[in-house]
Every structure is written in structure tokens, then in C-alpha cells.
Amino acid sequence: MNAAVAERAPTIRVRGLEKSFKRLQVLRGVDFEVARGSVFALLGSNGAGKTTVVRILSTLLRADAGTANVNGFDVSTHAAEVRETISLTGQFAAVDETLSGRENLVLVARLRHVANPRVVADNLLDRFTLTEAAARKVSTYSGGMRRRLDIAMSLIGDPRLIVLDEPTTGLDPETRIEVWRTIKRLADDGATVLLTTQYLDEAEQLADRIAILHDGRIIVNDTLAELKRLLPRAKVEWVEKQPTLEDVFLAVVGRPGEKD
Amino acid sequence: MTTRRFIGDTVTLTGRSLRHILRSPDTIITTAIMPIALMLLFVFVLGGAIETGSDSYVSYQLPGILLITVASGISYTAYRLFLDLKGGIFERFQSMPIARSSVLWAHVLASLVSNLVSLTIVMGVALLIGFRSRAGVLEWLAVAGIMVLFTLALTWLAVIPGLAAKTVDGASAFAYPLILLPLISSAFVPTESMPGPVRWFAQHQPVTAIVDTIRSLFSGTPVGTDIWVALAWCVGILGLACLLSMIAYRRRIAG
């Protein structure tokens, strides 16, 4: 594949993906593409199969049928090459509790065979405002710090595709906004991001394109603007807007999260 | 290239596991304390009543205590492996471009190091309470070699429940029968004193061959064919455990 073609080819191309666990058919023919440099949200309720798709794309699981290509490599026949170019941030922060934040980053940097693991670790600590806590055991970290470290670990080795599986599930509102900011920054830097979420507002905030996974199939796949057009034309109404509990929470704890 | 990567990744991950062990020194201490307590019990409480035909009971029972030390130490490997699987860091490693078997080898090598430390502590206590050996350098090397082989074999055995267990308790419970096995062998009591079927079991199970070999090496007497039986058991268990671990591993990562 020459460079010009690679540039235009989608980062992810999934065709007819099927997967069953025993008798339960989780994926019944999933198709979608993710364009290079875009943020793609896979939206679905619990058990819709989002994590199954993510696990197949990150070579942790084999599909029963269909094909999945990541950066031009088939995930089942070229798993090693796929692993070189992706990073996965799973649903639960996959950090080493016994090691310090810096040691976690150095460990992943060594395993990714990058030059100067310590420099890479220090830069990421700085970028994710973890420098102060760098020498502390991760078991003393808050949920938000753990998540930030988790994402920082995923970025080592400059993966061309960043996969985030429900990055904000179980986080408090403050931390959630912090993670959103991180993801927006990644997107601004030109990374391709595949994100799964069960929160509509998260997809709305972050994604260029949104696909809804339901009953093992993609039932809608479009930009936010196009999705909005699916609904009846907007009516203009005067409504007194009550602050949501989230607004109250953020006002009281004094973090103007929506400022950016 | 791939071999170099395998070695590099294994070294990195072994370093990680050793850090875990260093930061919970209690795992080495508890590993050593149980066999030391057993040794004191056998030497100072029961030993006087046991007729072994050898001049020093401390030296007689030490090989069995060493095997018990390893058997209790390896359950931490199953435990740590289980925690890695549970915590998601295992999946992170799996989704990264690293040599896949490095993840298991790192746990095994770290177990080897920590068990050798525990064994050294137990040997130290044995020396304090009167263990003396007539073994030369070659015999000591042979003992070390057998212990390394035995530790590797049992550690690979521990990898299987570490990969397959559903709960922490399940991951470490498998070690109990291994700890008890030396009690039904020639480790503490001559097998001749046991009744028929028990004696048959004791004389044909791996611990007896290994214990007899180490005992002969320590006392500087000829080892005879025991050493080949002992080595065959160690290599056999190692091979089988390795194979079963790989099957459990494939099953685990296939989801």
C-alpha cells in the first residue's frame, strides 16, 4: 500500500462482524468505518456489544465471522502489527497498584520499546498533571488520577489509533469533564479516537461521528448534525431552565467545568 | 529479533514482579516462617521419638522442609497472576506489541528468585540449629540445580490455577496438597515404618526420590539411581505443567 492510499484509507474498517458467546449472539453483522483523524463514538446501552467490538479490534478476542481492519492490517491475521499501532484503554483503569505513577509509565514505555523511557514518562506526567504524585503508589491515587494515568499509559509509543472503552463510566462529574478535556486535546492533536459510551451527552460532546449499536447491529451511523435532522424540526419554545444537579454540584465544589 | 524482544520484555516484566515482592516482604517472610516452624516442631518436639538411623535429625529432615518451603512459596505466584488478570493490566499487556509468553515467564522467574531467597533463610535457620553437611562444591551445585528445577516445575503448576481460578481463594488453595505431600514420604519418617498401601504410595511419589537424593548429597554418600528418578519427576512435572499452562493461557486469552 503506498503512502497516498494509506493516508486516505480509513483507520478502522469493520465488515459483517459476528460474535457469539455460547448461545448468546452478541454481534450480528456489524459494519462501520472510522476516518483517519476523527473521533468516532460507538453508542449503546449496557450489553449492546460495544466492549466485544473493542476487544476484537484490539486483538483480545477473535470474531466468529466478518473482517476487521485497523490501519490496513487484518486483526486476525496481522495481530502483531495491529498491536503496534493501537492503544487500548479498557473500562477499568488497567494500572499497577503496587508501582508508582512514574514506574507504571516507565514499564509501559519499556514494553513499547521507545527510546528514553524515563523522559517519555516525565513528559506524560507533566502533560497529565501527575508530576507531584509521580513517586506515590498508585493505590493512593483518586479515581480521576488513576484514569489520567491509565490514558497517559495508553499514549506511549504514539499509537495511531486510540481506543477508549467507556472512559467515564463510574467517574464523578468533575473527573468526567477532566477526561473529556483530555480526549478533546487528543483529537485536536490529530489522533484517531474510537470511543464507546452509554452516555448520549458524552458522544455529543466529543464525537465527529456517532454510531448506535443495538441488538448486535449498527442501526444509525452519522454526524451529530445529521442525526439531529432525523428528528422532527426543532420548535422554538420558551422554557425556564432549571439548573441540573450537575450544574449545582459543579457550582458548589467551585470547578467551572464547562468553561472550555 | 523476536528472541531478543522476548528476553527484553521478560526482563522488564520480571523486574515488575520482583518490585511487587520487594514491596510486600511479608510474602517472603510468611513463605519462610511456616516451614521454619514445622522444622522446629519436627526437630525439637517429634524428632526425639523418630528412629531414622542417622546421627542428626536436623540434617535428616531438612530436604523435606526445603520442598515444603517451595510448595508454600509458589501459591503467591498463582495469587499474583490472578490479581493481574482481575485488574485488567493483563489485558493491557495483551493488547501491546510484546512477546505474549513473557507475561507468564516473568511471574515464573520472579517466583524462582523469591523462593531461592526463602530457601536461603530456611537453610540459615537450619545451620543455626545444628545442620551440618559433608557436601562438596559439586554436591551443593547439584542440590541447587534440583531445587531450581523443582521450583520451576511447581511454579508452572501454580500458573494453571492462577489462570483458571474464579476467586482468589481458588487460586491459592491448590498449594495445600503440595505442602502435605512431603509428610507422606521419606522426608520426616523412614517409609519402612508405614503400613503397606501408605508405604507403597510414599515410596513411589516424587517427593521421596527428591528428598533421598538431596539427603545423600548433603551427607556425602552415593546418590545411586535416586537422582535420575528425582530428575525424571521434576522434568516430567515441569513439561506437563508448562503444557497445561499454555492451554489454560490460550483458553484465557481467547476469551
Interface residues (C-beta under 8 A of the other chain):
Chain A: R55 S58 T59 L60 L61 R62 A80 R83 E84 I86 S87 L88 G90 Q91 F92 A93 A94 V95 D96 E97 T98 L99 E103 L107 V108 R110 L111 R112 H113 M153
Chain B: R5 G8 D9 T12 L13 R16 R19 H20 R23 S24 G87 G88 I89 E91 R92 F93 Q94 S95 M96 P97 I98 I253 A254 G255
